[in-house]
Amino acid sequence: MPALPVTFRPGRTRAVLITVGVAVCAVLTVIALTLPAVSAGERLSFVVTGLLFLGVLLLLSRPHATADEDGVTVVNLTTKRRLEWAEVLHVHLRQGDPWVSLDLADGTSLPVMGIQPGIAKERAVADAKALRALAEHRGTGETVR
């Protein structure tokens, strides 16, 4: 059982996304500043394109889930949802799933994009098991494998 509070996030994926975003933004900015025969508007378009690319990759690196004594907060690309432990019935990470999903007491399902087996499958499985154990211990949740 992990010590609370604990944050689950795809660390390697996040590192790759941020590194590539910063690198592409820097390269486009250097290109904009060193090209000899371009106007100020064209230079600006290179820089803005780099910043937009970086922004998209930062958005893709945002997902995480934070568990504490009272429940779990799930932050996906554009949404954030706070759940009490009693609301979480099942924690799933089946083979082939892109990320963990939670079955909730209201009959809906919620993706947890912060636990995804993309680059670091072993880490994702360990995080899913930890979240499953927390849901079982803290709430009325059941485990499903």
C-alpha positions as CSV (number, residue, x, y, z in Angstrom):
1,M,0.0,0.0,0.0
2,P,1.6,3.3,-1.0
3,A,1.9,6.2,1.4
4,L,-0.7,8.9,0.8
5,P,-0.8,11.3,-0.9
6,V,0.5,9.6,-4.0
7,T,0.5,10.8,-7.6
8,F,0.4,8.4,-10.5
9,R,1.7,9.8,-13.8
10,P,3.4,8.3,-16.9
11,G,6.9,9.6,-16.1
12,R,8.8,8.4,-19.1
13,T,6.1,9.4,-21.5
14,R,5.9,12.8,-19.9
15,A,9.7,13.2,-20.1
16,V,9.8,12.3,-23.8
17,L,6.9,14.7,-24.6
18,I,8.4,17.6,-22.8
19,T,11.9,17.0,-24.1
20,V,10.7,16.8,-27.7
21,G,8.4,19.8,-27.3
22,V,11.2,22.0,-25.9
23,A,13.6,20.8,-28.6
24,V,11.3,21.4,-31.5
25,C,10.3,24.8,-30.2
26,A,14.0,25.7,-29.8
27,V,15.0,24.4,-33.2
28,L,12.1,26.4,-34.9
29,T,13.1,29.5,-33.0
30,V,16.8,29.2,-34.0
31,I,15.7,28.6,-37.6
32,A,13.5,31.7,-37.5
33,L,16.4,33.8,-36.1
34,T,19.0,32.5,-38.5
35,L,17.2,32.4,-41.9
36,P,18.6,35.3,-43.9
37,A,15.9,36.3,-46.3
38,V,12.6,36.1,-44.4
39,S,10.3,38.8,-43.1
40,A,9.5,39.5,-39.5
41,G,6.1,37.9,-40.0
42,E,7.6,34.7,-41.3
43,R,10.0,34.6,-38.4
44,L,7.1,35.1,-36.0
45,S,5.2,32.2,-37.7
46,F,8.1,29.9,-37.0
47,V,8.2,30.8,-33.3
48,V,4.4,30.6,-33.0
49,T,4.4,27.2,-34.6
50,G,7.1,26.0,-32.2
51,L,5.1,27.4,-29.2
52,L,1.9,25.7,-30.4
53,F,3.7,22.4,-30.9
54,L,5.2,22.7,-27.4
55,G,1.7,23.6,-26.0
56,V,0.1,20.5,-27.5
57,L,2.8,18.3,-26.1
58,L,2.5,19.9,-22.7
59,L,-1.2,19.2,-22.8
60,L,-0.5,15.6,-23.7
61,S,1.8,15.3,-20.7
62,R,-0.8,16.7,-18.2
63,P,-2.7,13.5,-17.2
64,H,-2.2,12.2,-13.7
65,A,-4.1,10.8,-10.8
66,T,-3.5,11.9,-7.2
67,A,-4.8,9.7,-4.4
68,D,-5.2,10.9,-0.8
69,E,-7.0,9.9,2.4
70,D,-10.4,11.0,1.1
71,G,-10.3,9.9,-2.5
72,V,-8.7,10.3,-5.9
73,T,-8.4,13.2,-8.3
74,V,-8.2,12.3,-11.9
75,V,-6.7,14.8,-14.3
76,N,-7.0,13.9,-18.0
77,L,-6.2,16.0,-21.0
78,T,-8.8,18.7,-20.5
79,T,-10.8,17.5,-17.5
80,K,-10.4,17.1,-13.8
81,R,-12.6,15.1,-11.6
82,R,-12.6,14.4,-7.8
83,L,-13.9,11.1,-6.6
84,E,-14.5,9.8,-3.1
85,W,-13.2,6.3,-2.5
86,A,-16.7,5.0,-2.1
87,E,-17.5,6.0,-5.7
88,V,-14.7,3.8,-7.1
89,L,-16.0,0.2,-7.5
90,H,-13.5,-1.3,-9.9
91,V,-10.0,-0.5,-11.2
92,H,-9.2,-2.0,-14.6
93,L,-6.1,-2.3,-16.6
94,R,-6.6,-5.2,-19.1
95,Q,-4.1,-6.3,-21.7
96,G,-4.4,-3.9,-24.7
97,D,-6.0,-1.1,-22.7
98,P,-4.4,2.3,-23.4
99,W,-4.9,3.3,-19.8
100,V,-6.6,2.4,-16.5
101,S,-10.3,2.8,-16.2
102,L,-12.5,3.2,-13.1
103,D,-16.0,1.8,-12.8
104,L,-17.9,4.2,-10.7
105,A,-20.9,3.8,-8.4
106,D,-23.1,5.9,-10.7
107,G,-22.8,3.3,-13.4
108,T,-20.3,5.2,-15.5
109,S,-16.7,4.6,-16.3
110,L,-13.8,7.1,-16.1
111,P,-10.5,6.8,-17.9
112,V,-7.3,7.5,-15.9
113,M,-4.9,8.6,-18.5
114,G,-2.3,9.1,-15.9
115,I,-1.7,5.4,-15.7
116,Q,-0.9,4.1,-19.2
117,P,1.3,1.2,-20.2
118,G,2.8,2.9,-23.3
119,I,6.5,3.2,-22.7
120,A,6.7,1.8,-19.1
121,K,4.3,-1.2,-18.9
122,E,5.7,-2.6,-15.7
123,R,5.3,0.8,-14.0
124,A,1.7,1.2,-15.2
125,V,0.8,-2.3,-13.9
126,A,2.4,-1.5,-10.5
127,D,0.5,1.8,-10.4
128,A,-2.8,0.1,-11.4
129,K,-2.3,-2.5,-8.6
130,A,-1.5,0.3,-6.1
131,L,-4.6,2.3,-7.1
132,R,-6.7,-0.9,-7.0
133,A,-5.4,-1.7,-3.5
134,L,-6.2,1.8,-2.3
135,A,-9.7,1.6,-3.7
136,E,-10.3,-1.7,-2.0
137,H,-8.8,-0.6,1.3
138,R,-10.2,2.9,1.5
139,G,-13.7,2.5,-0.1
140,T,-16.2,-0.1,-0.8
141,G,-14.5,-1.0,-4.0
142,E,-14.0,-4.5,-5.3
143,T,-11.0,-5.7,-7.3
144,V,-11.4,-7.1,-10.8
145,R,-8.3,-8.5,-12.6
